[in-house]
Amino acid sequence: MYRYDETDRELLRQRTEQFRDQTRRYLAGELPEDDFRQLRLRNGLYQQRHAPMLRISVPYGLLESAQLRRMARIVRTYDRGYGHFTTRQNIQLNWPQLERVPDLLAELAEVQLHSIQACGNATRNITSDYLAGVAVDEIVDPRPYCELLRQFVALHPEFYWLPRKFKFGFTGATVDRAATRTNDAAVHVLRRDGAVGYRFFVGGGLGRLPLLGQEMNAFVPEADLLLYACAILRTFNRFGRRDNIHKARIKIVLREWGIERFRAALEEEYAKIRSSAEGERLRLLPEDIERMRGHFSAPPYRPSSEVAAQVTAQADRDPRFAAWLKRNVRPHRMPGYRVVFVSLKAPQRAPGDCTAAQFEALAEVCDAYSFGELRSTYDQNLVLADVAERDLYALWGRLDAAQLATPNIGLTTDMTACPGLDFCGLANAGTLGVTHDIYRRFDSLDAQYEIGPIRITLSGCMNGCGHHSVGHIGILGVDKHGEEWYQVTLGGSPGNDAAIGERVGRALARNEIADGVERLIHAYLRLRSDDDETFIECYRRVGIAPFKVALYGSESDSEAAAA
């Protein structure tokens, strides 16, 4: 991973002390609320329902064991003993005290973590494929390019006060595991005729008007990453709506202009930058790229070809290990190694939550089994990317002891959810109680294996932090006269087959929603053509009508209710 040099460290020290003074002046009544609001947002601090919420940036989801140990100390010292992994591969703390946040930030800075631009109308945490560098289908490792772009946009004065927040997502593989087209800008790193370049999509975003990014340029040369990103941000900064917060995203400009007009404006800006002295300064040199690649070199693998039979024998003796091996372990590009998913979706826990003890356990297994590194995913799980096959059984035992080995990756109980009304000041309805209700209906592994791969996602408000718009079954909490209700969408998907889900009909009451999800899944089991047809494949084959009947009881009833 990228290691901070002394310049990076000094910048973080100065930034922390600057915010310490700003916080002191605000608490002393010397800094008005409106002025402090902008300052705290750009330091990752929201005011939530019960307490401030601090969002900690985790660039492209990569963490090392020292950072995990520090997180354990921080959640014990400054919070209530746990942190929350988000759908942008970040970590959130829900209970810090404002006067202690500068001390918290100082501790983060000591291990190369920060909250700079984690909130506010600036470029946010850059996300990436959580299997970067180890995926069998990878074309180019996107992480060096993520870091080059991160260093360019972080604290860039021109892009520090954008019309609205701006998100980049990267992938360098044939399978999109980063939900890239839900971002304002998606960067697909690829090769064409042997040369590395980028396929750019622009205009994605979830929230109250969910849209998928549209292709802007099929191949930008490798050297021009910063030039094209600059052209996108500059176009947004010039033409983005500042008169209406709900219409301030780049997706609105693209929607109102149409793709041809938007692409013409973007390409004009790109050409202008390319022909200028600024373009020469921004163009990446081969040595720049090689230097950054050096931060992401492969670890010292020690492959062994004689362990497969041993792992099979261990699975035969222990059915719980066999279940975990089946659901939470994936192929690795290096023979003798596997990718291990760490489930943060155990029974009776909120999706994405991680306790102090679990942070410590993760640090220990990282050092013991995965070269000291861990990745977070956009669906609120974790990944140990470089585990030797010979270590799988021992690793499983340690994860199981820490309640981190639930064998449900990609299944019904592997739900993605924002914190909802329990914490968020913007939420209209709770999500965590709903996830528990659904979990209880499908906690049998046999039932989950019969259902197969499915994405159930929940958001407590229109901002869509739980990615409900791209769930196979998406659930959106809404407020009706002070009561919690839930709209259901079907057919969404975040990957190569990206799609925005279709709303089924009327919202369901709090006491109806889990039963409604159960009826949808049972309908799928009746409708599928064979045991291998997944939920999303079945839905796309048969359409929404039979699922609407299942959700509401009869088609006429559902239409009347929707009317």
C-alpha positions in Angstrom: 0.0 0.0 0.0 1.0 3.6 -0.4 3.3 4.7 2.5 3.2 8.4 3.5 6.5 10.3 3.3 7.4 13.1 5.6 5.6 15.7 3.5 2.4 13.7 3.8 2.8 13.3 7.5 3.6 17.0 8.1 0.5 18.0 6.0 -1.7 15.8 8.3 -0.1 17.2 11.4 -0.8 20.8 10.3 -4.3 20.0 9.2 -5.1 18.4 12.5 -3.8 21.4 14.5 -5.7 23.7 12.2 -9.0 21.9 13.0 -8.1 21.8 16.7 -8.0 25.6 16.7 -11.2 25.8 14.7 -13.0 23.5 17.1 -11.7 25.5 20.1 -12.9 28.8 18.7 -16.3 27.3 17.8 -16.8 25.9 21.3 -15.7 29.2 22.8 -18.4 31.0 20.8 -15.8 32.8 18.6 -16.7 31.0 15.3 -20.3 31.1 14.0 -22.2 27.8 13.4 -22.5 28.4 9.7 -18.7 29.0 9.3 -17.8 26.0 11.5 -20.2 23.7 9.6 -18.2 24.0 6.3 -14.9 23.4 8.2 -16.1 20.3 10.1 -17.7 18.8 6.9 -14.3 19.0 5.1 -12.8 17.2 8.1 -15.3 14.4 7.9 -17.6 15.5 10.7 -21.4 15.4 10.4 -24.0 16.3 13.1 -26.2 13.2 13.4 -29.4 12.4 15.3 -27.8 11.8 18.7 -24.1 12.9 18.3 -21.5 13.9 15.8 -20.6 11.3 13.2 -17.0 11.1 12.1 -16.3 9.5 8.7 -12.7 8.1 8.3 -11.4 7.8 4.7 -10.0 4.5 3.7 -8.7 5.1 0.1 -9.6 2.3 -2.2 -10.6 0.2 0.9 -7.0 -0.8 1.9 -6.0 -1.1 5.5 -2.9 -2.5 7.3 -2.7 -4.2 10.7 -1.3 -1.1 12.5 -4.3 0.9 11.4 -6.7 -1.8 12.6 -5.0 -1.9 16.0 -5.3 1.9 16.2 -9.0 1.7 15.2 -9.6 -0.7 18.2 -8.0 1.8 20.5 -10.0 4.7 19.0 -13.4 3.0 19.2 -12.8 2.2 22.8 -11.4 5.6 23.7 -13.6 8.0 21.7 -16.7 6.0 20.8 -18.8 3.1 22.2 -16.6 0.2 21.3 -17.3 -0.3 17.6 -17.0 1.3 14.2 -19.1 0.9 11.0 -17.9 0.0 7.5 -19.8 1.9 4.9 -20.7 1.4 1.2 -17.8 3.7 0.2 -15.2 1.5 1.9 -14.9 4.0 4.7 -15.2 3.7 8.5 -17.8 5.7 10.5 -17.9 6.5 14.2 -21.3 7.4 15.5 -20.6 8.6 19.0 -17.5 10.8 19.2 -17.6 14.0 21.4 -16.9 17.1 19.4 -14.3 18.5 21.8 -12.3 15.2 21.6 -12.4 14.9 17.8 -9.1 16.8 17.3 -7.3 14.3 19.6 -9.0 11.5 17.7 -7.7 12.9 14.3 -4.2 13.3 15.7 -4.2 9.6 16.6 -5.5 8.7 13.2 -2.7 10.7 11.5 -0.1 8.7 13.3 -1.1 5.6 11.3 -1.8 7.4 8.0 -5.6 7.7 8.4 -7.6 10.9 8.2 -11.0 12.4 7.5 -10.1 15.0 5.0 -12.9 15.5 2.4 -14.8 12.6 3.8 -17.9 14.9 3.7 -18.7 18.2 2.1 -18.9 19.4 -1.6 -15.5 18.1 -2.6 -14.1 14.9 -4.1 -14.8 12.0 -1.7 -13.0 8.8 -0.8 -11.9 7.0 -4.0 -13.2 3.5 -4.2 -11.9 0.5 -6.1 -12.1 -3.2 -6.8 -11.6 -5.0 -3.5 -9.8 -7.8 -5.3 -7.3 -5.5 -7.0 -3.9 -7.2 -7.5 -5.2 -10.7 -6.8 -8.2 -11.2 -9.1 -8.0 -13.9 -11.7 -9.8 -11.7 -14.2 -7.7 -8.6 -13.6 -6.3 -6.7 -16.6 -4.5 -3.9 -14.8 -4.1 -3.2 -11.1 -6.1 0.0 -10.6 -4.7 0.9 -7.2 -1.7 2.9 -8.4 -4.0 5.0 -10.5 -6.4 5.5 -7.6 -3.5 6.9 -5.5 -2.2 9.2 -8.3 -5.7 10.7 -8.6 -6.2 10.9 -4.9 -3.0 12.9 -4.5 -4.1 15.2 -7.3 -7.6 16.0 -6.0 -7.1 16.0 -2.3 -7.1 19.6 -1.0 -7.0 20.9 -4.6 -8.2 24.5 -4.2 -10.1 24.4 -7.5 -12.1 21.4 -6.6 -12.6 22.1 -2.9 -15.9 23.9 -3.3 -17.8 22.0 -6.0 -21.5 22.4 -6.6 -22.0 19.1 -4.7 -20.0 16.1 -3.6 -18.1 14.1 -6.3 -17.2 10.4 -6.2 -14.7 8.4 -8.3 -14.8 4.6 -8.6 -12.1 2.4 -10.3 -11.8 -1.1 -11.6 -9.2 -2.8 -13.7 -10.8 -6.2 -14.3 -13.4 -7.8 -16.6 -15.9 -8.0 -13.7 -16.9 -4.8 -12.0 -16.7 -5.4 -8.3 -16.7 -1.7 -7.3 -20.2 -0.6 -8.5 -18.3 1.9 -10.6 -21.2 3.2 -12.7 -23.0 4.4 -9.5 -20.3 7.0 -9.1 -20.1 10.5 -10.6 -17.1 9.3 -12.6 -16.1 5.7 -13.2 -12.6 4.8 -14.4 -12.1 1.4 -16.1 -8.4 0.7 -16.5 -7.8 -1.5 -19.5 -5.4 -2.4 -22.3 -5.9 -1.7 -26.0 -3.4 -3.0 -28.5 -1.0 -3.5 -25.6 -1.3 0.0 -24.3 -2.8 0.9 -20.9 -5.6 3.5 -20.9 -8.9 4.4 -19.3 -12.6 4.0 -20.2 -14.5 6.9 -18.5 -18.1 6.9 -17.5 -19.7 10.1 -16.1 -23.0 10.9 -14.5 -23.7 8.1 -12.1 -25.2 8.5 -8.7 -27.9 7.1 -6.4 -30.0 9.2 -4.1 -33.4 10.7 -5.1 -32.7 10.3 -8.8 -30.6 7.2 -9.3 -28.8 7.0 -12.6 -25.9 5.0 -14.0 -22.9 6.6 -15.5 -22.7 6.9 -19.3 -19.6 6.3 -21.4 -17.8 9.6 -22.2 -14.5 8.3 -23.7 -13.7 4.7 -24.6 -9.9 5.1 -24.4 -8.0 7.9 -22.7 -4.2 7.4 -22.8 -2.5 6.3 -19.6 -0.5 9.5 -19.3 -3.8 11.6 -19.4 -5.5 10.3 -16.2 -5.2 13.6 -14.4 -6.0 15.7 -17.5 -9.3 13.9 -18.2 -10.3 13.9 -14.5 -9.5 17.6 -14.3 -11.6 18.2 -17.4 -14.6 16.4 -15.8 -14.3 18.3 -12.5 -13.8 21.6 -14.3 -16.9 21.0 -16.4 -18.9 20.2 -13.4 -17.6 23.2 -11.5 -18.6 25.5 -14.3 -22.0 24.1 -15.1 -23.2 22.3 -12.0 -26.4 23.7 -10.4 -25.7 25.7 -7.2 -29.3 27.0 -6.9 -30.8 23.7 -5.7 -29.1 21.1 -3.6 -31.2 18.3 -5.0 -30.1 19.2 -8.6 -26.5 19.9 -7.9 -24.9 16.6 -8.9 -23.1 16.2 -12.3 -25.7 13.6 -13.3 -28.3 16.4 -13.4 -26.1 18.4 -15.8 -25.8 15.4 -18.0 -29.5 14.6 -17.9 -30.6 18.1 -18.7 -28.1 18.6 -21.5 -28.1 15.2 -23.0 -25.0 13.1 -23.6 -23.9 14.6 -26.9 -23.8 18.2 -25.6 -22.2 17.1 -22.4 -19.5 15.0 -24.1 -18.8 17.9 -26.5 -18.2 20.3 -23.6 -16.1 17.8 -21.7 -13.9 16.9 -24.8 -13.5 20.6 -25.5 -12.2 21.2 -21.9 -10.0 18.1 -22.2 -8.5 19.4 -25.5 -7.9 22.8 -24.0 -6.0 21.2 -21.1 -4.0 18.9 -23.3 -2.7 21.8 -25.4 -1.7 24.0 -22.5 1.3 24.3 -20.2 -1.0 23.0 -17.4 -1.5 19.8 -19.4 2.3 19.2 -19.6 2.5 19.5 -15.8 -0.4 17.1 -15.3 0.7 14.5 -17.8 1.9 11.3 -16.0 5.4 10.3 -16.9 6.4 6.6 -17.1 8.6 7.1 -14.0 5.6 8.6 -12.1 3.5 5.5 -12.8 6.3 3.0 -12.1 7.1 4.8 -8.8 3.5 4.4 -7.7 3.3 0.8 -8.8 6.2 0.1 -6.5 3.9 0.8 -3.6 1.6 -2.0 -4.7 4.0 -4.8 -5.6 3.0 -8.4 -4.9 3.9 -9.8 -1.4 6.5 -12.6 -1.0 4.3 -15.5 -1.8 5.3 -19.0 -0.8 3.1 -21.3 -2.9 2.7 -25.0 -2.1 1.1 -27.5 -4.4 0.4 -30.2 -1.9 -2.3 -28.8 0.4 -5.5 -29.2 -1.7 -6.0 -32.7 -0.4 -5.4 -31.5 3.2 -8.0 -28.8 2.9 -10.5 -31.2 1.4 -10.0 -33.6 4.3 -10.4 -30.8 6.8 -13.7 -29.9 5.2 -14.9 -33.5 5.2 -14.3 -33.7 8.9 -15.8 -30.3 9.8 -19.1 -29.3 8.1 -18.9 -25.8 9.5 -15.5 -25.3 7.9 -16.9 -26.8 4.7 -19.7 -24.3 4.7 -17.4 -21.3 5.2 -15.0 -22.7 2.5 -17.9 -22.9 0.1 -19.3 -19.4 0.6 -16.4 -17.2 1.9 -13.4 -18.4 0.0 -12.6 -17.4 -3.7 -9.8 -18.2 -6.2 -6.5 -16.3 -6.3 -4.3 -15.6 -9.3 -1.4 -17.1 -7.5 -1.5 -21.0 -7.2 -1.6 -22.1 -3.6 -3.4 -19.0 -2.4 -7.0 -18.0 -1.9 -9.1 -14.8 -1.3 -11.0 -14.9 2.0 -14.1 -12.9 2.7 -14.7 -11.8 6.3 -18.4 -11.5 6.9 -19.6 -8.5 8.9 -23.2 -9.9 8.8 -23.4 -12.1 11.8 -26.8 -12.7 13.6 -28.0 -9.8 15.8 -25.3 -7.4 14.5 -25.9 -4.4 12.3 -24.4 -4.9 8.8 -20.9 -3.4 8.6 -20.4 -3.0 12.4 -17.0 -4.1 13.8 -16.2 -4.1 17.5 -12.9 -3.2 19.1 -12.1 -6.8 19.9 -12.8 -7.7 16.2 -10.5 -4.9 15.0 -7.8 -6.5 17.2 -8.6 -10.0 16.0 -8.5 -8.8 12.4 -5.1 -7.2 12.9 -3.8 -10.5 14.3 -5.0 -12.6 11.4 -3.8 -10.0 8.9 -0.3 -10.3 10.3 -0.5 -14.1 10.6 -2.1 -15.0 7.3 -2.4 -12.1 4.8 0.8 -10.1 4.8 -0.6 -7.5 7.2 -3.3 -6.1 4.9 -7.1 -6.1 4.8 -9.6 -4.6 2.4 -13.1 -3.3 2.8 -15.8 -3.9 0.2 -18.7 -1.7 -0.9 -21.2 -4.2 0.4 -19.8 -3.8 4.0 -17.7 -6.9 4.3 -13.9 -7.4 4.5 -11.3 -9.3 2.5 -8.1 -11.0 3.4 -6.6 -11.0 -0.1 -3.5 -13.2 0.2 -4.2 -16.4 2.3 -2.2 -19.5 1.7 -4.4 -22.6 1.3 -2.4 -24.3 4.0 -3.6 -21.7 6.5 -7.3 -21.8 5.7 -8.4 -24.0 8.5 -6.4 -22.2 11.1 -7.7 -18.8 9.9 -11.3 -20.0 9.9 -10.9 -21.1 13.5 -9.7 -17.6 14.6 -12.3 -15.8 12.6 -15.0 -18.1 14.0 -13.9 -17.3 17.5 -14.3 -13.6 16.7 -17.7 -14.0 15.1 -16.3 -13.1 11.8 -16.9 -16.4 9.9 -20.6 -16.4 9.1 -20.7 -18.4 5.8 -23.2 -16.1 4.0 -21.3 -14.0 1.5 -23.6 -13.2 -1.4 -26.6 -14.9 0.2 -29.9 -13.7 1.7 -28.5 -12.6 5.1 -25.6 -10.8 3.5 -27.6 -7.6 3.5 -26.3 -4.1 2.9 -27.8 -1.3 4.9 -27.1 2.2 6.1 -27.5 3.0 9.8 -30.9 4.4 9.2 -33.1 6.2 11.8 -31.2 4.7 14.7 -28.3 7.1 14.1 -28.7 9.3 11.0 -30.3 12.7 11.2 -31.5 12.5 7.6 -33.2 9.1 7.8 -36.9 8.7 7.6 -37.1 5.1 8.8 -35.0 2.4 10.5 -33.1 -0.2 8.6 -31.3 -2.3 11.3 -34.5 -3.7 12.8 -35.7 -4.7 9.3 -32.4 -6.5 8.6 -32.8 -8.4 11.9 -36.4 -9.4 10.9 -35.3 -10.6 7.5 -32.3 -12.4 9.0 -34.5 -14.4 11.3 -36.6 -15.6 8.5 -33.6 -17.0 6.5 -31.0 -17.8 9.2 -30.9 -21.5 8.0 -27.9 -22.1 5.8 -29.8 -24.8 3.9 -32.5 -22.3 3.1 -29.9 -19.7 2.0 -28.1 -22.2 -0.2 -31.4 -23.1 -1.9 -32.1 -19.5 -2.6 -28.6 -18.8 -3.9 -27.0 -15.5 -4.8 -29.2 -12.5 -4.0 -28.6 -8.8 -3.1 -30.9 -7.3 -0.5 -30.1 -3.7 0.2 -31.7 -1.1 2.5 -31.6 2.7 2.8 -33.3 4.8 5.5 -33.8 7.8 3.2 -33.6 9.0 -0.4 -29.9 9.6 -0.2 -29.5 5.9 -0.8 -26.4 5.2 1.3 -27.5 1.6 1.5 -27.6 1.2 -2.3 -31.2 0.2 -2.4 -31.5 1.4 -6.0 -29.1 -1.3 -7.2 -30.3 -4.2 -5.0 -32.0 -7.2 -6.5 -34.4 -6.5 -3.8 -34.1 -2.8 -2.7 -35.9 -1.4 0.3 -36.3 2.3 0.9 -37.5 3.7 4.2 -40.0 6.6 3.9 -42.0 8.7 6.4 -45.8 8.7 6.3 -47.3 11.0 8.9 -44.6 10.1 11.4 -44.7 6.4 10.8 -42.1 4.2 9.1 -43.0 2.7 5.7 -40.9 0.9 3.1 -40.9 1.1 -0.7 -39.7 -2.0 -2.6 -37.7 -2.0 -5.8 -36.7 -5.1 -7.8 -34.1 -5.8 -10.5 -31.3 -3.5 -9.6 -27.7 -4.5 -10.0 -24.4 -2.7 -9.4 -21.9 -4.7 -11.6 -21.3 -5.4 -15.3 -25.1 -5.8 -15.7 -25.7 -2.6 -13.8 -29.4 -1.6 -13.6 -31.6 0.7 -11.5 -34.3 -1.2 -9.7 -38.0 -0.8 -10.6 -40.5 0.3 -7.9 -43.1 -2.4 -7.4 -46.0 -0.4 -5.9 -47.2 1.0 -2.7 -45.0 1.1 0.4 -45.4 -1.5 3.1 -45.7 -0.8 6.8 -43.0 -1.6 9.3 -44.7 -4.8 10.4 -45.3 -5.9 6.8 -41.9 -5.5 5.1 -40.1 -8.6 6.3 -43.1 -10.8 5.4 -43.1 -9.0 2.0 -39.5 -9.9 1.3 -40.2 -13.5 2.3 -43.1 -13.7 -0.2 -40.9 -12.3 -2.9 -38.2 -14.9 -2.3 -40.7 -17.7 -2.2 -42.2 -16.5 -5.4 -38.7 -16.7 -7.0 -38.3 -20.3 -5.8 -41.6 -21.1 -7.6 -40.8 -19.2 -10.7 -37.2 -20.1 -11.5 -36.7 -22.3 -14.4 -34.2 -24.6 -12.6 -32.0 -24.6 -9.5 -29.2 -22.8 -11.2 -31.3 -19.7 -12.3 -30.5 -16.9 -9.9 -33.0 -14.3 -8.5 -31.9 -11.6 -10.9 -31.9 -13.9 -13.9 -35.4 -15.1 -13.0 -36.7 -11.5 -12.5 -35.3 -10.4 -15.9 -36.9 -13.4 -17.6 -40.4 -13.2 -16.1 -40.7 -9.5 -15.4 -42.2 -7.6 -12.4 -45.8 -8.7 -12.7 -45.7 -12.1 -10.8 -43.5 -10.6 -8.1 -46.0 -7.8 -7.7 -48.7 -10.3 -7.2 -46.6 -12.1 -4.6 -45.8 -8.9 -2.7 -49.4 -7.6 -2.5 -51.5 -10.7 -2.7 -53.1 -10.2 -6.1 -52.4 -8.1 -9.1 -55.7 -6.2 -8.8 -55.1 -5.5 -5.1 -51.6 -4.2 -5.8 -52.8 -1.9 -8.6 -55.6 -0.5 -6.5 -53.2 0.1 -3.6 -50.7 1.8 -5.9 -53.4 4.0 -7.3 
